[in-house]
Amino acid sequence: MDLIEKCINEAENVFIGTYNRYPVVLNYGNGMYLYDVYGKQYLDFTSGIGVFALGYGNREYVLALKNQIDLLLHTSNYFYNIPSIEGAKKLSKASGMDKVFFTNSGTEAVEGAIKLARKYHYKKTGKTGGEIVAMDHAFHGRTMGALSITGTKKYREAFEPLIGGVKFAEFNNLDSVKVSINENTCAVIMEPVQGEGGIYPATEEFIKGVRKLCDDKGILLIFDEIQCGMGRTGSMFSYQGYKVMPDIMTSAKALGCGVPVGAFAATKEVAAAFEPGDHGTTYGGNPMVTAAVSKVFDLFEYKKVTEHVNIMGQYLYQRLSELKDKHDIIKEHRGIGLMQGLEFEIPVKDIISAALDMGLILISAGTNVIRFLPPLILDHKHVDEMISILEQCIDKLNK
Ligand SMILES: *Cc1c(COP(=O)(O)O)cnc(C)c1O
């Protein structure tokens, strides 16, 4: 039995079966490429689901992390440490928010945002039960609170009852949001560009309309930037591209470029609703992960990542549009920056498998959409290589 088969057998024996994994055993990464245990090379257009914005093995990033590991990994949040202060200052500056809370994951960032919105509502009105309006096809995570506002029924159904007081509105339909709001509504939450749900960018009219609606009614607006943030759409956070500010925002995925870290951040006024004891975490924002966060922000600035994304996003858009025009099997092309999707007339599972055989890693978003989330450091030649492999796969399956 070869090593790959052995790994697959052992994994299927030991892991709880929540994933349909691809038969690939990855060993190391370099720049835009990943390598399996036999050294087979894969071009990565997934970044570990939007995480490795700086590519694999960035030297300065790895050194910063190694240095911090040698110094101090963890302190608990009852003490101060310099990396977490630096990381929070940089996130606050980049996001335009005043105050930051670090978490260990995206879903925990969303949990914190929900709790903060509810506490703010409670302090303001004296009433509990603040309702939340979320969007159809939204994805916010797998823990019970975040799952409650995730717009795909099949993710939620078996786990009900979830937290109450959630209404779903149609994304990009302002009237639908309007009728979902009542006097108990405390917040509206949305991804400015829906990721998991199939790569749907908000229209400018919609996102600005929701902001105005929230202002008129005194409701908080929460933007989940976990996937679409950190430069992915050509602005540091995608709401900056829309020129619309939230009251609370969430970040994770590329925030630490590989270490498990998330955050929620808020305006001073909203953040003040939380008092000592209202929220906490043992690991959240420890010196190891925040040393990474801090370095990530430095490298984004130094490498002018958002400018690069704007150039490369346009090129990817052009090449994917050409591909769509050539193939009737491709129904739609959507996206902003380096967050794009191709919707096919058929399930994309077989295309993704064929691409893997040829050394290209792609990921779906729903059954019929291929999602393109490459490391943000890619170059024209990587786009060309991806298009060439993808086109061969489409031709093969179309025969
Ligand atoms: C991935 C994701 C989450 C959940 O993040 P985890 O780190 O997997 O918990 C939440 N919201 C959005 C938009 C995401 O893409």
Ligand as a Chemical Component Dictionary entry (heavy atoms), coordinates in Angstrom:
data_LIG
# 
_chem_comp.id                   LIG 
_chem_comp.type                 NON-POLYMER 
_chem_comp.pdbx_formal_charge   0 
_chem_comp.three_letter_code    LIG 
# 
loop_
_chem_comp_atom.comp_id 
_chem_comp_atom.atom_id 
_chem_comp_atom.alt_atom_id 
_chem_comp_atom.type_symbol 
_chem_comp_atom.charge 
_chem_comp_atom.model_Cartn_x 
_chem_comp_atom.model_Cartn_y 
_chem_comp_atom.model_Cartn_z 
_chem_comp_atom.pdbx_ordinal 
LIG C1 C1 C 0 -15.257 30.775 6.960  1  
LIG C2 C2 C 0 -16.270 31.757 7.352  2  
LIG C3 C3 C 0 -16.767 31.825 8.670  3  
LIG C4 C4 C 0 -16.359 30.839 9.742  4  
LIG O1 O1 O 0 -15.012 30.887 10.026 5  
LIG P1 P1 P 0 -14.307 29.655 10.801 6  
LIG O2 O2 O 0 -12.932 30.122 11.080 7  
LIG O3 O3 O 0 -14.396 28.463 9.901  8  
LIG O4 O4 O 0 -15.099 29.432 12.045 9  
LIG C5 C5 C 0 -17.669 32.825 8.976  10 
LIG N1 N1 N 0 -18.078 33.723 8.051  11 
LIG C6 C6 C 0 -17.620 33.684 6.782  12 
LIG C7 C7 C 0 -18.066 34.718 5.803  13 
LIG C8 C8 C 0 -16.722 32.697 6.379  14 
LIG O5 O5 O 0 -16.303 32.645 5.112  15 
# 
loop_
_chem_comp_bond.comp_id 
_chem_comp_bond.atom_id_1 
_chem_comp_bond.atom_id_2 
_chem_comp_bond.value_order 
_chem_comp_bond.pdbx_ordinal 
LIG C1 C2 SING 1  
LIG C2 C3 SING 2  
LIG C2 C8 DOUB 3  
LIG C3 C4 SING 4  
LIG C3 C5 DOUB 5  
LIG C4 O1 SING 6  
LIG O1 P1 SING 7  
LIG P1 O2 DOUB 8  
LIG P1 O3 SING 9  
LIG P1 O4 SING 10 
LIG C5 N1 SING 11 
LIG N1 C6 DOUB 12 
LIG C6 C7 SING 13 
LIG C6 C8 SING 14 
LIG C8 O5 SING 15 
# 
